[in-house]
Amino acid sequence: MKGKRYTTEQKIRILREAEQAGATIIGVCQARGISEQTFHRWKREFGMMELDQAKQLKELQKENARLKRMLADEMLGKELLKEALEKKL
């Protein structure tokens, strides 16, 4: 069974909630319906990151994925041109 998907901002808010007011990790996890393993994975991924940093990270990841697709398309086009050139010779 798949669980709920949390946004990056929600994950960071949950991490901050666990840090504040002396709340226990187990209590926060039970209240939010997540496992301790998930909590610690989020903590390792986002650590002490602020919301604006997380948004910037997300934007950079999107741009990186777009650039990788563009590079793959260019490399494919280059290979097709090479094959066409070899067939002519």
C-alpha positions as CSV (number, residue, x, y, z in Angstrom):
1,M,0.0,0.0,0.0
2,K,1.4,3.4,-1.0
3,G,1.6,6.1,1.5
4,K,0.9,9.8,1.1
5,R,3.4,11.8,-0.9
6,Y,4.7,14.8,0.9
7,T,6.1,17.9,-0.7
8,T,9.6,19.1,0.1
9,E,8.2,22.0,2.1
10,Q,6.0,19.6,4.1
11,K,9.0,17.3,4.8
12,I,11.1,20.2,6.1
13,R,8.2,21.5,8.3
14,I,7.8,18.0,9.8
15,L,11.6,17.9,10.6
16,R,11.4,21.4,12.2
17,E,8.4,20.3,14.2
18,A,10.4,17.4,15.7
19,E,13.2,19.8,16.7
20,Q,10.9,22.3,18.4
21,A,9.1,22.1,21.7
22,G,10.9,19.0,22.8
23,A,8.8,16.7,20.7
24,T,10.0,13.2,20.4
25,I,10.7,11.7,16.9
26,I,8.4,8.8,17.6
27,G,5.6,11.2,18.6
28,V,6.0,13.3,15.5
29,C,6.2,10.2,13.3
30,Q,3.0,8.8,14.8
31,A,1.1,12.1,14.5
32,R,2.1,12.4,10.8
33,G,1.7,8.8,9.9
34,I,5.3,8.2,8.8
35,S,7.9,5.7,9.9
36,E,11.0,6.5,11.8
37,Q,13.0,5.3,8.9
38,T,11.3,7.8,6.6
39,F,11.9,10.6,9.1
40,H,15.6,9.8,9.3
41,R,15.9,9.5,5.5
42,W,14.3,13.0,5.2
43,K,16.7,14.3,7.9
44,R,19.7,12.9,6.0
45,E,18.4,14.4,2.7
46,F,17.3,17.8,3.9
47,G,19.2,18.2,7.2
48,M,19.1,21.8,8.4
49,M,17.9,23.1,5.0
50,E,15.6,26.1,5.0
51,L,12.5,26.3,2.8
52,D,14.0,28.7,0.3
53,Q,17.0,26.5,0.0
54,A,14.8,23.5,-0.7
55,K,12.9,25.4,-3.3
56,Q,16.1,26.4,-5.0
57,L,17.4,22.8,-4.9
58,K,14.2,21.6,-6.5
59,E,14.5,24.2,-9.3
60,L,18.1,23.3,-9.9
61,Q,17.2,19.6,-10.1
62,K,14.5,20.4,-12.7
63,E,16.9,22.4,-14.7
64,N,19.5,19.7,-14.5
65,A,17.0,17.1,-15.8
66,R,16.1,19.4,-18.6
67,L,19.7,19.9,-19.6
68,K,20.4,16.2,-19.5
69,R,17.4,15.6,-21.9
70,M,18.7,18.2,-24.2
71,L,22.2,16.7,-24.2
72,A,20.8,13.2,-24.9
73,D,18.8,14.6,-27.8
74,E,21.8,16.3,-29.3
75,M,23.9,13.2,-28.9
76,L,21.2,11.1,-30.6
77,G,21.0,13.6,-33.5
78,K,24.8,13.5,-33.9
79,E,24.8,9.7,-34.0
80,L,22.0,9.7,-36.6
81,L,24.0,12.1,-38.8
82,K,27.1,9.9,-38.5
83,E,25.1,6.8,-39.6
84,A,23.6,8.7,-42.5
85,L,27.0,10.0,-43.6
86,E,28.5,6.5,-43.4
87,K,25.8,5.1,-45.6
88,K,26.5,7.7,-48.3
89,L,30.1,6.8,-48.5
